[in-house]
Amino acid sequence: MDRSVTNRQISVIIPVYNCRTYLEGAVASVLRQPSKMIDIVMVDDGSTDGSAELCDQLAAKYGRIHVIHQKNGGVSSARNAGIEYVLSAPVVETRYICFLDADDCWKQMFFSDGIADLLEGGYHLLGFQSLDCDQNLNRISSPRAMEQGCRRGGAEQVWVHSQQHFGAMFYAAKLLRDYGIRFQDGLRYSEDKIFSMQCLYLADTIWLENHVLYLYRHTRNSAIGSRKYGISYYIPIVEGYLQMDACMRKYVTESRGRLLACKICVIHYLMDMIDEHFRQWGTKAEVDQLLNEHPQYLAALKAEADFAVISQEARYLCYASHPYKYMLQHYVLGMGFYIRRFLKRFVG
């Protein structure tokens, strides 16, 4: 019996934006899998480098590829368009949705190891391993092991797959349909973590398997590699976690527990934001203005009663005159002290 055969349909959503160089390789890594119950939904997000035309050529060549063309709206918008397309299919109950970035790949022969048996188990989520690779898909680190096995979703489970790329997971289409889980439109960074955390919190059953699925290619043109530094980078992320917190409150049950992870992430991102702001020689007045305009941020930084975070450091960063200038000043004064002591000792 071919252990790669499954009756579960798998839809792989690939957002496409100016990635012609790698696109065909990403598609090939999916189509070459032993399982034939896989289709691909390519969402061209207003590409201008020939990627849109390549999508159409690949769809004409392979019957399992569907193409959506839309105006540029960002990666979240493209993935959401793919989700809506898949959920409009006649059969959703037995379908899984996966996400693959156009410059990444699936591991060769992933389905040859009995993965189909797991798919037949009907889990809400199936989490696998990802592998960090260079531009040529050569491994640059070892895959991170997870605690393998079955578990129920909820607040305690939202971190269990955090060491892996969010694309190294199969999401039951009915889970996304029933809870209306989507990517936050306009969010360019951390949109994947927010999406997967919602799924892990709401899932009834999760299976984690230490088996590499996803090859993540590190490129110079990645979103994180070209990001801006300082406050403007962090604010959308902080707002994204606050939005998730508000959305998930209505799903709190005794078994799921209270989802504190959202606010904990808000606190740590705010801490990183202020730290990076000062590293860029931003002023404390700018931080004070931001916190005055967004009292919910300041409230989060003072939330030591509810969350196990370094509130003392938060207060220091918020209220000190300027930590990095302060550190530099004392570093210079300290060097002057040692120079004077050296001269006194050897010069007399």
C-alpha positions as CSV (number, residue, x, y, z in Angstrom):
1,M,0.0,0.0,0.0
2,D,1.3,3.5,-0.9
3,R,1.6,5.3,2.5
4,S,1.6,8.6,0.7
5,V,-2.0,8.2,-0.5
6,T,-4.7,10.3,1.3
7,N,-8.3,11.1,0.7
8,R,-7.8,14.5,2.3
9,Q,-7.6,17.3,-0.3
10,I,-4.8,19.8,0.4
11,S,-4.8,23.3,-0.9
12,V,-1.5,25.2,-0.9
13,I,-1.9,28.9,-1.0
14,I,1.1,30.8,-2.5
15,P,1.0,34.6,-2.4
16,V,3.0,36.0,-5.3
17,Y,4.6,39.4,-5.6
18,N,7.6,40.0,-7.8
19,C,9.3,36.7,-7.1
20,R,9.8,35.2,-10.6
21,T,13.2,33.9,-9.7
22,Y,12.0,31.4,-7.2
23,L,8.4,30.9,-8.1
24,E,8.7,27.9,-10.4
25,G,10.8,26.0,-7.8
26,A,8.2,26.6,-5.1
27,V,5.5,25.2,-7.3
28,A,7.5,22.3,-8.4
29,S,8.3,21.3,-4.8
30,V,4.6,20.8,-4.2
31,L,3.6,19.1,-7.5
32,R,6.5,16.6,-7.2
33,Q,5.1,15.2,-3.9
34,P,3.8,11.6,-4.2
35,S,0.3,12.6,-3.1
36,K,-1.9,13.8,-6.0
37,M,-4.6,15.1,-3.7
38,I,-2.9,18.5,-3.7
39,D,-3.9,21.6,-5.6
40,I,-2.2,25.1,-5.6
41,V,-3.9,28.5,-5.4
42,M,-1.5,31.2,-6.6
43,V,-2.5,34.7,-5.7
44,D,-0.7,37.3,-7.8
45,D,-0.7,40.4,-5.7
46,G,-0.1,43.0,-8.5
47,S,3.3,41.7,-9.6
48,T,5.3,43.8,-12.1
49,D,8.3,41.6,-12.8
50,G,6.7,38.9,-15.0
51,S,5.5,36.7,-12.0
52,A,1.8,37.3,-13.0
53,E,2.5,35.9,-16.5
54,L,4.4,33.0,-15.1
55,C,1.5,32.1,-12.8
56,D,-0.8,31.9,-15.9
57,Q,1.8,29.8,-17.8
58,L,2.1,27.3,-14.9
59,A,-1.7,27.1,-14.5
60,A,-2.0,26.3,-18.2
61,K,0.6,23.6,-17.9
62,Y,-0.6,21.9,-14.8
63,G,-4.3,21.2,-14.1
64,R,-3.9,21.4,-10.3
65,I,-3.1,25.1,-10.3
66,H,-5.6,27.9,-9.9
67,V,-4.6,31.6,-10.3
68,I,-6.1,34.7,-8.8
69,H,-5.0,38.2,-9.9
70,Q,-5.6,41.2,-7.7
71,K,-4.3,44.7,-7.1
72,N,-1.4,44.9,-4.7
73,G,-2.7,44.7,-1.2
74,G,0.0,43.0,0.7
75,V,0.8,39.4,1.8
76,S,-2.1,39.2,4.2
77,S,-4.6,40.3,1.6
78,A,-3.2,37.8,-0.9
79,R,-3.4,34.9,1.6
80,N,-7.0,35.9,2.6
81,A,-8.0,35.8,-1.1
82,G,-6.6,32.3,-1.3
83,I,-8.5,31.2,1.8
84,E,-11.8,32.6,0.5
85,Y,-11.2,30.8,-2.8
86,V,-10.6,27.5,-1.1
87,L,-13.5,27.8,1.3
88,S,-15.8,28.4,-1.8
89,A,-15.0,24.8,-2.9
90,P,-17.8,22.2,-2.7
91,V,-16.0,20.1,-0.2
92,V,-14.5,21.8,2.9
93,E,-15.0,19.4,5.7
94,T,-12.1,17.1,4.7
95,R,-9.8,19.8,3.2
96,Y,-6.6,21.2,4.6
97,I,-5.1,24.5,3.8
98,C,-1.3,25.2,3.7
99,F,0.7,28.3,3.1
100,L,3.9,28.5,1.1
101,D,5.8,31.7,0.3
102,A,6.9,32.0,-3.3
103,D,10.6,32.0,-2.4
104,D,10.4,28.9,-0.2
105,C,9.9,25.2,-0.9
106,W,8.5,22.0,0.5
107,K,10.9,19.2,1.4
108,Q,11.3,16.6,-1.4
109,M,9.2,13.5,-0.8
110,F,7.6,14.9,2.3
111,F,4.6,12.6,1.9
112,S,6.6,9.4,1.7
113,D,6.8,8.8,5.4
114,G,3.3,7.9,6.4
115,I,2.1,11.5,6.7
116,A,-1.1,10.5,5.0
117,D,-2.0,8.5,8.1
118,L,-1.9,11.7,10.2
119,L,-4.1,13.5,7.7
120,E,-6.7,10.8,7.9
121,G,-6.8,11.4,11.7
122,G,-8.9,14.6,11.1
123,Y,-6.9,16.9,13.4
124,H,-7.7,20.6,13.3
125,L,-3.9,21.3,13.0
126,L,-1.0,19.2,11.9
127,G,2.3,20.9,12.8
128,F,5.7,19.9,11.3
129,Q,9.2,21.2,11.3
130,S,10.8,23.9,9.2
131,L,14.4,24.2,8.2
132,D,16.4,27.5,7.8
133,C,18.2,27.6,4.5
134,D,20.5,30.0,2.5
135,Q,19.5,31.4,-0.9
136,N,20.5,28.1,-2.5
137,L,18.4,26.0,-0.1
138,N,21.4,24.7,1.7
139,R,20.7,24.0,5.4
140,I,22.1,26.7,7.8
141,S,20.8,25.2,11.0
142,S,19.4,22.0,12.4
143,P,15.6,21.6,12.6
144,R,14.2,22.4,16.1
145,A,12.5,19.4,17.8
146,M,9.0,19.7,19.3
147,E,7.2,17.6,21.9
148,Q,5.7,15.2,19.4
149,G,2.1,13.9,19.8
150,C,-1.5,14.9,20.2
151,R,-2.8,17.7,22.4
152,R,-5.9,19.9,22.7
153,G,-5.7,23.6,21.8
154,G,-6.0,26.5,24.2
155,A,-4.0,29.2,25.9
156,E,-1.2,26.8,27.0
157,Q,-0.6,25.6,23.5
158,V,-0.1,28.8,21.5
159,W,3.7,28.5,21.8
160,V,4.1,24.8,20.9
161,H,4.9,25.5,17.2
162,S,6.6,28.9,17.7
163,Q,10.0,27.7,16.8
164,Q,8.8,26.6,13.4
165,H,7.8,28.6,10.3
166,F,4.0,29.0,10.3
167,G,3.9,27.4,6.8
168,A,5.0,24.1,8.4
169,M,1.5,23.4,9.4
170,F,-1.7,22.0,7.8
171,Y,-4.8,24.0,8.9
172,A,-8.2,22.3,8.7
173,A,-10.3,24.4,6.3
174,K,-13.3,24.0,8.6
175,L,-11.4,25.5,11.5
176,L,-10.7,28.7,9.5
177,R,-14.3,28.7,8.2
178,D,-16.1,28.1,11.5
179,Y,-14.1,30.8,13.4
180,G,-13.6,33.2,10.5
181,I,-9.8,33.1,11.1
182,R,-8.0,35.4,8.6
183,F,-4.8,37.3,8.3
184,Q,-5.0,40.9,9.5
185,D,-5.1,43.1,6.4
186,G,-2.4,45.6,6.1
187,L,-0.1,43.9,8.6
188,R,3.3,43.2,7.1
189,Y,5.2,41.8,10.1
190,S,4.1,39.2,12.6
191,E,0.9,38.5,10.6
192,D,1.8,34.9,10.4
193,K,2.4,34.5,14.2
194,I,-0.8,36.2,15.0
195,F,-2.7,33.9,12.6
196,S,-1.1,30.7,13.8
197,M,-1.6,31.7,17.5
198,Q,-5.3,32.1,16.9
199,C,-5.5,28.7,15.3
200,L,-3.6,27.0,18.1
201,Y,-5.9,28.6,20.7
202,L,-9.1,27.7,18.9
203,A,-8.2,24.2,17.7
204,D,-9.8,21.2,19.3
205,T,-7.0,18.8,18.3
206,I,-3.4,19.4,17.4
207,W,-0.8,16.9,16.3
208,L,2.9,17.8,16.2
209,E,5.3,15.6,14.2
210,N,9.1,16.0,14.1
211,H,9.3,15.7,10.4
212,V,10.6,18.5,8.1
213,L,8.1,19.9,5.7
214,Y,9.1,23.5,5.1
215,L,12.4,24.9,3.7
216,Y,12.6,28.6,4.6
217,R,14.9,30.5,2.3
218,H,16.7,33.5,3.8
219,T,17.1,36.2,1.2
220,R,18.3,39.7,1.3
221,N,15.0,41.0,0.0
222,S,12.9,39.5,2.7
223,A,10.4,41.7,4.5
224,I,12.2,41.5,7.8
225,G,15.6,42.2,6.2
226,S,14.3,45.5,4.6
227,R,12.2,46.8,7.5
228,K,12.4,50.2,9.0
229,Y,13.7,50.7,12.5
230,G,12.1,52.3,15.4
231,I,8.6,53.2,16.4
232,S,7.0,53.0,12.9
233,Y,7.9,49.3,12.6
234,Y,6.5,48.2,15.9
235,I,3.2,50.1,16.2
236,P,1.3,48.0,13.6
237,I,2.5,44.8,15.3
238,V,1.4,46.0,18.8
239,E,-1.9,47.0,17.3
240,G,-2.2,43.6,15.7
241,Y,-1.8,41.8,19.0
242,L,-4.2,44.1,20.7
243,Q,-6.8,43.4,18.0
244,M,-6.2,39.6,18.4
245,D,-6.7,40.0,22.2
246,A,-10.1,41.7,21.6
247,C,-11.2,39.1,19.1
248,M,-10.2,36.0,21.1
249,R,-12.0,37.2,24.3
250,K,-15.3,35.9,23.1
251,Y,-13.9,32.4,22.7
252,V,-12.6,32.0,26.3
253,T,-13.9,28.8,27.9
254,E,-12.8,26.9,31.0
255,S,-11.0,24.4,28.9
256,R,-9.2,26.9,26.7
257,G,-8.3,29.3,29.5
258,R,-7.6,33.0,29.2
259,L,-5.3,33.9,26.4
260,L,-2.6,36.1,28.1
261,A,-0.1,35.6,25.2
262,C,-1.5,38.6,23.3
263,K,-0.8,41.1,26.0
264,I,2.5,39.5,26.9
265,C,3.6,40.0,23.2
266,V,2.3,43.6,23.4
267,I,4.6,44.2,26.4
268,H,7.7,42.7,24.9
269,Y,7.2,44.4,21.5
270,L,6.8,47.8,23.3
271,M,9.9,47.1,25.3
272,D,11.8,46.3,22.1
273,M,10.3,49.4,20.4
274,I,11.5,51.7,23.1
275,D,14.9,50.0,23.3
276,E,15.4,50.3,19.5
277,H,14.1,53.9,19.5
278,F,16.8,54.9,21.9
279,R,19.4,52.9,20.0
280,Q,18.5,55.1,17.0
281,W,19.1,58.2,19.3
282,G,15.4,59.0,19.4
283,T,14.3,61.3,22.2
284,K,12.4,60.5,25.4
285,A,9.9,63.3,24.5
286,E,8.9,61.2,21.4
287,V,8.3,58.2,23.7
288,D,6.3,60.2,26.2
289,Q,4.1,61.6,23.4
290,L,3.5,58.1,22.0
291,L,2.5,56.8,25.4
292,N,0.3,59.8,26.1
293,E,-1.5,59.3,22.8
294,H,-1.9,55.6,23.4
295,P,-2.7,55.1,27.1
296,Q,-3.3,51.4,26.5
297,Y,0.5,51.0,25.8
298,L,1.5,52.5,29.1
299,A,-1.1,50.4,30.8
300,A,0.4,47.3,29.3
301,L,3.9,48.3,30.4
302,K,2.6,48.6,34.0
303,A,0.9,45.3,33.9
304,E,3.3,43.5,36.3
305,A,0.4,42.4,38.5
306,D,-1.1,40.3,35.7
307,F,1.9,39.2,33.7
308,A,5.4,37.8,34.4
309,V,7.4,40.5,32.6
310,I,10.3,42.7,33.5
311,S,8.2,45.7,34.6
312,Q,11.2,47.3,36.3
313,E,13.0,47.5,33.0
314,A,9.9,48.9,31.4
315,R,9.7,51.7,33.9
316,Y,13.4,52.4,33.4
317,L,13.1,52.7,29.7
318,C,9.9,54.8,30.0
319,Y,11.0,57.2,32.6
320,A,14.8,57.5,32.5
321,S,16.1,60.6,30.8
322,H,17.7,58.6,28.0
323,P,19.2,55.1,28.8
324,Y,21.7,54.9,25.9
325,K,22.9,58.4,26.2
326,Y,23.2,57.8,30.0
327,M,25.2,54.6,29.3
328,L,27.5,56.3,26.8
329,Q,28.1,59.2,29.2
330,H,29.1,56.9,32.0
331,Y,31.2,54.8,29.7
332,V,33.2,57.9,28.6
333,L,33.5,59.1,32.2
334,G,34.7,55.6,33.2
335,M,37.3,55.5,30.4
336,G,38.5,58.9,31.5
337,F,39.0,57.6,35.1
338,Y,41.1,54.7,33.9
339,I,43.2,56.9,31.6
340,R,43.9,59.3,34.5
341,R,44.8,56.4,36.8
342,F,47.1,54.9,34.1
343,L,48.9,58.2,33.6
344,K,49.2,58.8,37.3
345,R,50.8,55.4,37.8
346,F,53.3,55.5,34.9
347,V,53.9,59.2,34.4
348,G,54.1,60.0,38.1
